Amino acid sequence: MPRDNEIKNHRVGGEQFWGTQEKPPCTAYEKKPLADSGGNVVEGLYTAWVTLNNPRQYNSYTTDMVKGVIAGFNNASLDRSVVAVVFTGAGDRAFCTGGNTQEYSEYYSKRPNEYGEYMDLFNGMVDAILGCKKPTLCRINGMRVAGGQEIGMACDIAVASDLAVLGQAGPRHGSSPDGGSTDFLPWFLSVEDAMWNCISCEMWSAYKMKLKGLVTKVVPVLKKDGVFMRNPLVITDQYVEDGEIVYGEMKTGAEAKAAKAILKETPVDFELLDKTIADIVWRFTNLFPGCLIKAIDGIRAKKKFFWDQSKLANRHWLAANMSGEAFLGFGAFNTKKITGTGVIDFVKYRQLIAKGEPFDDAFFEQVLGKPQE
């Protein structure tokens, strides 16, 4: 029987969910020509870039942006000409700071069924990354926080700007990092580091995360007079203080103030970050693609095991929580310009719980910030 020479298209669409860099908020999808180690374009091969484009809100993802990410990874997975996928954010401030808190507060709060359906999309986004049949690289161009940390950890390799900070924010803003962090962090970090990173809401530098094994490479992006310089806000020499290794910690006090002044006046240049990404993609190019993805899927399976065990139960809890603590947390964050604070009065909240007060509008009024005069 003669073979049909027409190449079949196995994609299911999704282009309608992509936008352009000029029209935020959206997810942008672009195929960039592959370059060899000398910078020469390789004909017919590409790197797919999936870019969260909402820089005004630190690339937090809206519902439509989640659909765009799913479509981007699915299409790249089935595109024979794509060697690898780069997942990044627009601008130089953030990769992603998680779900769009304005949308959470103004639409999903007190709508648990709606948020449950949104979480089905979120789970589909993580699944699309973990199931992509191409290597996935997280290009951390700035803050990778909350849900941004979670979708970033779903990627195979992470390369970070040394200005990046990484961490969780859920327990401070009315949620739990159950979109992947409670599943993935114990694989990357020690159990106690995973615990502290999940619940403390501290932001850790890219250098600290490199030391602890969460990211593969960290590169400087500040460039002054043609020379790259490391992030002056981070301690990058290793020494022992009070019995602990000091490396990757953020400076404080007068040192931090001086460092911030340098940051403010020094331009950001992603040349080294993008060269590092290109070098990794070129390394992937020179491997058997079938053997490569089999090895990658073997490693991913360990992350996927706990993700698959918990994602549906977490989906239901996160949905129910939108009528409780999430309503308060996201509401406080969304109104911080009015009240001057992005969090509730936690002490008052605990005091009311201790008295057995009902969780009603009067309760909410006592713990949420008041409009500033």
C-alpha positions in Angstrom: 0.0 0.0 0.0 1.6 3.3 -1.0 2.3 5.8 1.7 0.5 9.1 2.0 3.3 11.7 1.6 1.3 14.5 3.1 2.5 15.4 6.6 -0.3 15.0 9.1 -1.2 17.9 11.4 -1.8 16.5 14.9 -2.4 19.9 16.6 -5.8 20.8 18.0 -5.5 24.6 17.4 -5.2 27.2 20.1 -3.8 30.1 18.1 -6.8 32.2 19.1 -5.5 32.3 22.6 -2.2 34.0 21.6 -1.5 37.7 21.4 1.4 39.9 20.6 4.0 41.6 22.7 2.3 44.9 21.8 -1.1 43.9 23.2 -0.9 42.9 26.9 -2.3 41.1 28.8 -1.8 38.0 26.7 0.4 35.0 26.1 2.7 35.4 23.1 3.9 32.5 21.1 6.9 32.9 18.7 9.1 30.5 16.8 12.7 31.8 16.7 15.2 30.4 14.2 17.7 28.1 15.8 21.3 29.3 15.9 24.4 27.1 16.1 27.3 27.7 18.5 28.7 30.4 16.2 25.4 32.3 16.0 24.6 31.0 12.5 21.0 30.3 11.7 20.1 26.6 11.1 17.6 26.3 8.3 14.3 24.7 9.2 14.7 24.4 13.0 13.4 26.6 15.7 13.1 27.4 19.4 9.5 28.1 20.5 9.1 30.9 23.0 6.0 31.1 25.2 6.0 34.5 26.8 3.7 35.7 29.6 3.0 39.3 28.5 1.5 41.3 31.3 4.4 43.4 32.6 2.3 46.1 34.2 1.1 43.4 36.7 4.4 41.5 36.9 3.3 39.0 34.3 0.6 37.6 36.5 -1.6 35.3 34.3 -5.2 35.9 33.5 -7.6 33.1 32.6 -7.1 33.8 28.9 -3.3 33.8 29.4 -3.5 30.3 31.0 -5.3 29.1 27.8 -2.5 30.7 25.8 0.2 28.8 27.7 -1.6 25.5 27.2 -1.9 26.2 23.5 1.7 27.2 23.3 3.1 24.1 24.9 0.8 21.8 23.1 1.6 23.3 19.7 5.4 23.3 20.3 5.1 19.7 21.5 3.6 18.7 18.1 5.8 20.9 15.9 8.4 18.8 14.2 10.6 21.8 13.6 10.8 22.9 17.2 13.9 21.7 19.2 13.0 23.2 22.6 10.6 25.5 24.3 11.6 28.6 26.3 9.0 29.8 28.9 9.6 33.4 30.0 8.0 36.7 30.9 7.9 40.1 29.2 10.2 42.9 30.4 12.9 42.8 33.0 11.0 42.9 36.3 9.3 39.5 36.5 9.0 36.0 34.9 5.6 35.6 36.7 4.1 36.4 40.1 1.3 33.9 39.8 -2.4 34.3 39.1 -3.9 37.7 38.5 -5.0 38.9 41.9 -7.3 41.5 40.5 -9.2 38.9 38.5 -9.1 36.6 41.6 -10.5 39.3 43.9 -13.0 40.9 41.5 -14.4 37.8 39.8 -13.5 34.5 41.4 -13.9 35.5 45.1 -17.0 33.9 46.5 -17.5 32.0 43.3 -16.0 28.6 44.2 -17.5 26.7 41.2 -16.0 29.3 38.8 -12.6 29.1 40.5 -12.8 25.3 40.4 -13.2 25.5 36.6 -10.3 28.0 36.5 -8.2 25.5 38.5 -9.0 22.9 35.9 -7.3 25.2 33.4 -4.4 25.9 35.7 -3.9 22.1 36.2 -4.0 21.8 32.4 -1.3 24.4 32.1 1.1 22.4 34.4 0.1 19.2 32.6 0.9 20.8 29.2 4.4 21.8 30.5 5.1 18.4 32.0 3.7 16.6 29.0 5.5 18.6 26.3 7.5 16.3 24.0 10.3 18.9 23.8 12.8 20.0 26.4 11.4 23.0 28.4 13.5 25.8 29.7 12.3 28.5 32.2 14.0 31.8 31.4 13.7 33.6 34.7 14.0 37.2 33.7 12.9 38.6 37.1 10.6 37.6 40.0 9.4 34.0 40.0 6.9 34.1 42.8 3.7 32.1 43.9 2.1 30.5 40.9 4.9 31.7 38.8 7.3 29.6 40.9 5.0 26.6 40.5 4.7 26.7 36.7 8.4 27.5 36.4 9.3 24.4 38.4 7.2 22.3 36.0 9.9 23.1 33.4 12.9 20.9 32.9 15.7 23.4 33.2 15.8 26.9 34.8 18.2 29.7 33.9 17.9 32.8 36.0 18.8 36.5 35.8 20.8 37.2 39.0 18.3 40.0 39.8 15.5 37.3 40.2 14.0 36.4 43.5 12.0 33.2 44.0 9.5 32.1 46.6 5.9 31.7 47.6 3.2 34.1 48.8 0.1 32.0 49.3 -0.2 31.8 53.1 0.2 35.6 53.3 -2.4 36.3 50.8 -5.1 33.8 51.5 -4.0 30.7 49.6 -1.8 27.6 49.8 1.0 26.9 47.2 -0.8 23.8 46.1 -0.4 24.5 42.4 2.8 22.6 42.3 5.1 23.9 45.1 3.9 21.4 47.7 4.5 18.7 45.1 7.8 19.9 43.5 9.8 21.7 46.2 10.6 18.6 48.2 12.2 17.1 45.1 14.4 20.1 44.6 15.2 21.1 48.2 15.6 19.4 51.5 12.3 18.8 53.2 13.0 21.6 55.8 14.1 24.1 53.1 11.0 23.1 51.1 8.8 23.6 54.2 10.3 27.0 55.1 10.2 28.2 51.5 6.5 27.2 51.2 5.3 28.8 54.4 7.6 31.7 55.3 6.8 33.8 52.2 10.5 34.8 52.1 11.9 35.7 48.8 15.2 33.9 48.1 17.8 35.2 45.6 18.6 33.3 42.4 22.1 32.6 43.8 20.7 31.0 47.0 18.4 28.9 44.8 21.3 27.8 42.7 23.3 26.8 45.8 20.3 24.8 47.0 19.7 23.1 43.6 16.5 24.7 42.4 17.9 26.4 39.3 20.6 25.2 36.9 22.4 28.5 36.0 22.5 32.1 37.2 23.9 34.9 35.1 24.5 38.6 35.7 22.3 41.0 33.7 23.5 44.4 34.9 25.8 46.0 32.3 27.8 49.2 33.0 30.3 50.6 30.5 30.2 47.4 28.5 31.0 45.2 31.5 28.6 42.8 33.3 28.4 43.1 37.0 26.7 40.8 39.6 23.6 41.9 41.5 25.0 44.2 44.2 22.0 43.5 46.5 23.1 39.9 47.0 26.1 38.5 48.9 28.0 36.5 46.3 31.2 35.7 48.3 30.9 32.6 50.5 31.8 32.8 54.2 30.6 31.5 57.5 28.6 33.7 59.9 27.1 32.4 63.2 27.9 28.9 62.0 26.0 29.2 58.7 27.3 29.6 55.2 26.5 33.1 54.0 26.0 33.1 50.2 23.1 34.3 48.2 21.6 36.2 51.1 20.1 39.6 50.5 22.1 42.5 52.0 20.4 44.7 54.6 20.7 48.1 56.1 23.1 50.6 54.6 24.6 48.0 52.3 21.2 47.3 50.8 20.4 51.0 50.4 23.7 51.6 48.5 23.0 48.5 46.4 19.6 49.7 45.4 21.0 53.0 44.3 23.4 51.1 41.9 20.5 49.0 40.7 18.4 52.1 39.9 21.1 53.6 37.7 22.5 50.5 35.9 20.9 49.2 32.7 19.7 45.6 32.4 21.0 43.6 29.4 19.9 40.0 28.8 22.7 39.1 26.4 24.3 36.5 28.7 20.9 35.1 29.8 19.9 34.6 26.2 23.3 33.2 25.2 23.1 30.6 28.0 19.6 29.6 26.8 20.9 29.3 23.2 23.9 27.2 24.3 21.6 24.8 26.1 19.2 24.5 23.2 22.2 23.9 20.8 23.3 21.1 23.2 19.9 19.6 22.9 20.0 19.9 19.2 23.0 17.6 19.0 21.3 14.7 20.7 19.0 12.0 19.4 15.6 13.6 19.9 13.8 10.3 20.8 16.5 9.4 23.4 16.4 12.9 24.7 12.7 13.1 25.4 12.7 9.6 26.8 15.3 10.6 29.4 13.5 13.8 30.2 10.2 12.0 30.6 11.9 9.6 33.0 13.0 12.4 35.2 9.7 14.3 34.9 7.8 11.1 36.0 9.0 11.7 39.6 7.6 15.2 39.7 4.4 14.1 37.9 3.8 11.3 40.4 3.0 13.6 43.4 1.5 16.3 41.1 -1.0 13.7 39.8 -1.7 12.4 43.2 -2.7 15.8 44.6 -3.9 18.1 41.8 -7.6 17.2 41.9 -7.9 17.3 45.7 -6.0 20.6 45.7 -8.3 21.9 43.0 -11.3 21.2 45.1 -9.8 22.8 48.3 -8.6 25.9 46.4 -12.1 26.3 44.9 -13.8 26.1 48.3 -11.2 28.5 49.9 -12.3 31.3 47.5 -15.3 31.8 49.8 -13.0 32.0 52.9 -9.5 33.1 53.5 -8.8 33.7 49.8 -11.7 36.2 49.6 -10.0 38.1 52.4 -6.4 37.7 51.2 -6.9 38.6 47.5 -9.3 41.4 48.5 -6.8 42.9 50.8 -4.1 42.7 48.2 -6.3 44.1 45.4 -7.3 47.2 47.6 -3.9 48.0 48.9 -3.8 51.3 47.0 -6.9 52.4 48.9 -6.0 51.0 52.4 -2.2 51.3 52.3 -1.8 47.6 53.2 -1.9 44.5 51.1 -2.7 42.1 53.9 -5.4 41.6 56.6 -4.9 42.2 60.3 -3.7 38.7 61.1 -3.7 39.1 64.9 -7.3 40.4 64.9 -8.3 37.5 62.6 -6.9 34.9 65.0 -8.6 36.7 67.9 -12.0 36.5 66.2 -11.4 32.8 65.4 -10.5 32.2 69.1 -13.8 33.7 70.1 -15.7 31.5 67.6 -17.0 34.5 65.7 -19.0 33.6 62.5 -17.3 34.2 59.2 -19.6 36.9 57.9 -19.4 40.5 56.6 -19.0 41.9 60.1 -16.0 39.6 60.6 -14.5 40.7 57.3 -14.9 44.3 58.1 -12.9 44.0 61.3 -9.8 42.4 59.6 -9.6 44.2 56.3 -7.8 47.5 56.0 -9.8 50.8 56.2 -9.6 53.4 53.4 -6.8 56.0 54.0 -7.8 59.5 54.8 
